[in-house]
Amino acid sequence: MVNKKSVLILCDLFPPAFGPRMGYLCKCLIINGWNPVVITEYIEDDMFSFLGKNVDVTYIRYYKKKGLAGKVEWGWTFLCDVLFGYKDRRMYREALNSVKKYNFDLVLCSTYRTFPMRAAWRFVKKMRLPLVVDLRDIIEQYTGNEFISHNLPKIGGLDKLIASCFRKKNLRIRNKILRKVAAVTTVSPWHVSVLKKYNANTQLIYNGYDPELFYPSGIEADRFYITYTGRLLSIVMRDPDLLFQAVEKLSGEGLISPDLFRIRWFVDSKSEKTIIDAAGKYPAIEPYMGYFGHISASDVPEVLNESSILLILTNKAAAGGPKGVMTTKFFESLAVGKPILCVRGDEGCLEEVINRTHSGLSAHNAGEAYEFIKEHYIRWKEKKTYIDSSDKEEIKKFSREAQTGQFIQIFEQVKSSVMQNGLRQRVMNML
C-alpha cells in the first residue's frame, strides 16, 4: 500500500464563503491521493462547512465574546498580535502538536495579509520542511484600510497612524519571509508582478469554480434578474454607479418596469447599507431593488442560474483603485454561462479574462452598460432566453480541479528540489 503524501496547511480561514480557496483545494487534494491537514483561525461561518468534512481541521478560537466585550477582546488581541505576534505563536504551538500524528512532506501557508506566515516559517525551519506561500490577496491591492477587518478608532487621526504602522509591519514581515520560501502562488497576473520582486518562483493560480456545483442548469425565471452575490468593502473598491445610471435611463425611457425587471442583492447588512447609500442619488431605481441577505453556498448555483445577468462590481485598476481583484464569485458566474456585466471595468486582469472567455461586458461608461442590459432584456422579453457566447473550453481552465493540478505540480517540484539539495549536501559532506 502506497502511503499518502501529506501537506500541512496553515491558513487564516477555512473555508468561509468569502475565501473558500483552501476548502476546495483540500477536497480535490483528497481525490488526488493527498492527505491535507489544516490548522486555522475559527471564523463563525458555516456556508462551506461541507468542504471540511473529510479533513483533519484544528480551529483556534482567538475571539469568544460578543457585543462591546467582543470589540474590546478584538482590540486587545490586535494589540498583542502587533506587539508580540500572539496569533502566530498560538498557531505554531498547534503545528508542533500535529507532527505527533503525521509525517508531512511540505507546508502550505495561505493568507490574504501576513498571518500565519510567521508561524509557518518558524515551523518549517524547525522541522526542515519546504514552505509554499499562497497569497489570495495582498495589502497593495486595496485602496484604503480595507485590509483591516474592523474599524479603527478615529481619534485625532489615530486610525491612520495605526493603519500605516500595521501596513508597514505586515509588508516587512511578509516580504522577508517570501524571499526565503520555496515557492509563492497568487491569484492574478498583477499579483504575480508585485510578488516576483521578492520571490522569483511566484506562480499564478487563479481563483476558480467547482464544476460539480456550478454549471448551466437551464433554469428559467419569470422575471429578468440582475444578480449580485458577495460583499462590498467600499465603493472605491467596487462601484455600482454605472449600473444605477443605466437602469435609471432604461426606466425613464419606459423600457423596463419593476414587475418584470429586478436587481437582486444577496449581501450582508453592512454591504446592503453601502448599496442603499450609493443608490440614493438615483431615486427612480429604488422600485427595482431587492435585498435578500447572505444565502447558503448550496443555494448560490440556483440563484445564479435563474438570473439573466450576473453582476460583478469593481473599479478601474489605477493608483487610487483596486488592483488585480478577481473574486471566486466571478469564476462561479463564468461557470453557469449567464452574461456577466462588470462595472466599473477594471481595464486590467479581470477585463482581460472577460474578453478572453467572451463571457460578457467590462463596462467603462454608463452608455455601454445601458446598451448591454437593453440588448439582453429585449432578447429575454421576446424569447425568454439568454445569449450565451462564452468559450466553454477556456472557462474549464478555471475549474478547481485544474487549480489543484497546478498546486500538486508545485508541491512535487518543491519536494524534488529539496531531495536533490539534500543528496547534493550529503555528497559534499562525504568529500
N, C-alpha and C positions, 0 to 999 in steps of 0.2 A: 504494500500500500504506500503510495506516494504521499509524503507529508505536505500539507497545505503551506503555502507561503503566507506569512503573517506581516501585517503592517499596523503599526500603532498610529492612530490619527488623533492628534491634539488639536482641538478647534474651539473657536469662541462660541459656536452654537451648533446644535444638531437636533433635529433637522427642521427648524421652523419654516413657516410659509415664506418669509422674506429672505431665506437663504438655504434652500434645500440641496445645494450642490453636493455636500458631503453625504447626505442621506441617499441620494440617487447613486453616488459613486459606490457606496457600500453595497447597495442592492445588486449592482452589476458586478462588483468585485467577487461577491459570493458565487454568482453564476459562473464566473470565470475561474473558480478554484482558489481564490484568495480568502484569507481569514482576516477581516478588518476588526480591530479593537479600538473603541472610541473613548476618549476622556474629554469632557466638555463642560461648559458652564450650563447650569439649569436655566432654561427660559420657559416661562409659562405660556406654552403654545403647543397644541396637540394636533394641528391641522395635517401634519405629515408624520404622525406617530407611527403609521404602518411601515415607514421606511426603517425604523429601528427595531422591528420585531425579532429579527434573526441575528442581531448584532449585540455583542457584549459592550454595553454602554455604561460608563460611570459618569453620573451627573454631580457636579459640585455646586452646591446652593450657596451663593455668596449673599443673596438678599432674601430675607424671610418675612420682613414686616410690610405692612400696608399703610396707606394714608400718609399723614405727616411723619409718623415714625419711620415709614419706608423711605421718605425723602431724606431724613436725617441719616438713616443707615446707608443710603446710596452715597451721600456726601462724604461720610466718614470712610467708607470703603474706597471711594475715588481718591481721597487724600492719602490713605495708607498705600494705595496702589502706586500713585505718583511718587511718593517719597520712598517707599520700601519695596515696590514690586510685589505687593501682597498676593495678588491673584495668581501670578506666575509661580510663586513659592508653593502655594497650595496645590497647584496642578502638577508641579514637579514631584511632590511627595506621592501623589496618586499614581504618576507614571512609574515611579520606583516600585510601588506595590504591584503593578501589572506584570512585572518580569517574574514574579513568583509563579505565574500561571502560563506565561507564553514566552517563546523564543522569537524575537522579532527580526525580520530581515532588514527593515528600514523604518523610518518615521516620516509621516506626512503631517505638516502643520498648516492648517487652513485658517485664514483670518481676513478681516476687512480693514484692520488697522495695524496693530502690533501684537497685542495679547492673543495667544500664549507663546509667541516666538521665543521669548527668553527661557521659558520652561522647556520647550522643545530642544533648544540649543544646549542647555545645561545637561539635559538627559542624554542626548546623543554623544556628547563629549565623554560622559561617564561610562556609557555602555559601548562606545566605539562603533556607532551605527551611522549610516548616511542619513542626511536630512534633506527632504524636499519641502519647499515652502510654496503654498498655494495662496495667492493674494487675489481674493474675489473683488475687492475694491481697494483703492488707496487714497490716502488723505489728499493728494494733489488733485484728485478729480472733482472735489467739492468746491462750491462757490463761496461758502462761509464756514460756519461751525457745525454743519450737519453731521460731521463725523463723530461728534459727541452726542450720546444718546439722550441726555437730559438737558434741560435749560439751565444755564449758569446764572448766578446772581448778578443783576445789572446795577451794582452799587459803585458809582464813581468809575465806571469803565472796568470794573473788576472782571467781568465776563471776558472781555477782550484780552486782558492780561493773562488770565488762566488759560484761555484757549490757545493763545500764542505760545505760552510755555509748554503746554501739553503737546501741541503740534510739533514744536522743535524737538522735544524729548523723544516722542514716538518715532519721528523720522530718523533721528540719530541712532536710536536702538535698532530700528528696522534695517537701515542701510548697513550698519556694522555687521549684523548677522547675515544679511543677504550676500555679502562679499565672501562668506565662508562656507555657505551651504552647497550641496552637490548640484541642485537644480532649483529653478523657480518656475512656477506656472502661473498664468494670469489670464484675464478674460476678454481682452480686446487688443487689436494692434497698437492702439495708443498706449495702453498699459505696458505692453512689451517694450515699446520705445523708451518709456521712462525707466523701467526697471533694469533694462540691459546695461544701463550706466553702472550698476552695482554688481551685476552677475551676468556674464556673457552667455551662460546657459539658461536663458529665460525663454520659455516656450509658451505658445498660445494654445489654450484650451478654452473655447467659448463656453458660456452657459448653454443650456440646451433643454430638451423636452423628452419626456418618457413616451415612446410610441405606443406603449400598452394603454396609456390613458388619453393621449392627445392625437386625434386623427379625425378626418372629416366623417361625420356621422349621418349627414343628410337630414338633420332636424330642421323643420321649417316653423317659423313663428308667425302669428297673425298681426305682428307689428314690426316696423323697421327699427331695430335696436342698434344704437351705437353704444358699445360697452367698454368700460374701463374697470380693471381689477388691479389692486395694488395699493401703494401709498404715495403720498405727496410730501416729501420732506420740506420743500419750499417751492414757491412759484418761480424763483430764479432757476432752480434745477429743472422743474417740469411745469411748463407754462401752457395752459389750455386756451389762451386768449384767441388764437386764430380759429379754433373750433367755435367759440362763442360768437365771434364776428360772422362766421359763415352761416351758422344756424339762425342768427338774427336776420340776416339778409334773406335766407330761404323762407323764413316765417313772414317777413314783411312783404315778400312777393306772392304770398299765398300758395307757395309750392308744397308746404308741409303743414300738418295740423297735429296737435297733441294726441288725438285719438289713434293715429297711425305711426307717429314718429316720436321716439323717446331716446333720451340719453340716460344710460344706467350707470350708476357709480357704486361699485362694490368695494367700499373703503372703510377704514376705521374712523372713529368720531373726530379725531384731530384733522385728518385729511378732508373729511366732509366739511368742516368749518372753513378750511382753507379754500375749498372749491366754491362754497357759498359766497364767501367774501370776494373771490375773484370774479364770480358771475354777477355780482351786484351791479356792475356797470352796464349790464345788459338785461333789464327787467323783462324784455319780451321773450327771453328764452326760459324763464322760470317754469312755465307750464310744461315744458318738455323734459324737465329734470326729475330724476328719481334716485333716492339714496337707499341702499339695502344692507349696509354694514358688510363686515367680512363674511365670506362663505367658506365652508369646509373644502379641503382640497379635492374631495371626491365629487363635489358639485361644479367645480370650475370647468371641466370639459364640456358639460352640457350647456352651461351659461355661454361659453364661447361659441359653441356650435349653433345655438339658436339666435345668435346675433347676425346682423347684416354687415356691420363694420366694426372692427376691433381697434380701439384707441390706444396709442402709445404716446405718452407725454414726455417731452424732453425740452431742450433748448439748444440754441446754436453753440457748438463747441468753440469757445473763444476764451480769452483771458478771464472774463468775468462769468463764464458759463460752465456747464458741466462738461466733462471730458471722458470719452470712452465708455459711457454708461450704456450697457446692453443687458437688461434685466432678464431673468428667467421668464417673466410674463411675455416678453417679446417673442421668444422662441416657441413658447406654447401657442401663441397666436399664429405663428408661422405654420405650425403643425396641423391646425384644423382647417387651413385653406381659405379662411374668410379674408376679405380685403382689409388691409391694415392702413390706418391713417395715422401718421406720425406728425405731431405738432409740438412745438416748432421744430422742423427738421434740423438735425444737428450738423449737417454738412460734413459729417465725419464717418466714423466706423459704422454706426447704426444705419445711416443713409446708404452706405455702400452695400450692406447686406440686403436691405430692402430692394435696392435696384438690381442686385445680382440675382436674387431669387424671384424677381418680378411679382412681389407679394403685395404691393400697394403703393402708397404715395408718402414721401417725406416732404411735407409742405413748407415752403419758405414764406408764403404770404396767405392772407385770408381768401384771395381770389382763387388760388389753387385748391384750397380746402373746400371752398364753395362748389367748384366745378366737380370735384371728386365725389362729394356727398350727393350732389344733384344727379350725376350720372347713375350712381348705384341705386339711389332712391327711385328714380323713374323706371329703371330696369326691374326693381323689386315690385313696384306698384303694378306694372303691366304684366309681368310674368311670374311673380312670386319666387324668383330665383336670383342667384347672385353670380357675379363674374369671378371665376377663378382661373387666373392666367399664371399662377405661380409655378415655379420649376421644382417639381417634387424630388428629383434626384439631387438637386442642390440642397434642398431642405433636409434631406436624410443625413447630410454631413453633420447636422447639429443635434443628432439623437444622443441620448445618454449612453447608449452602447458604444457609439463612436468615440465619445469623450473618454469612457473607461478604457478603451483600447489605447488611447493616447497616454493615459496615466500609466497603464501597465507597461507600455513600451519604455517610458521614462524610468519606472521602477527597475525594470530589467537592466537598462543601460547603467543606472546608478550602482546596482548590485555588482554587475560585471566589472565596472571600473574599480570598485572597492576591492574585489577579489584580485584583480590584476595588480593593483597597487600593493596589496598585502603580499602577493607572491614575489613581486619585484623587491620589496623590502626584505623578505626572508633570504632571497638570493644575495642581496647586498650584505646582509649580516654574516653570511657564510664565507664571503670573500676575505 
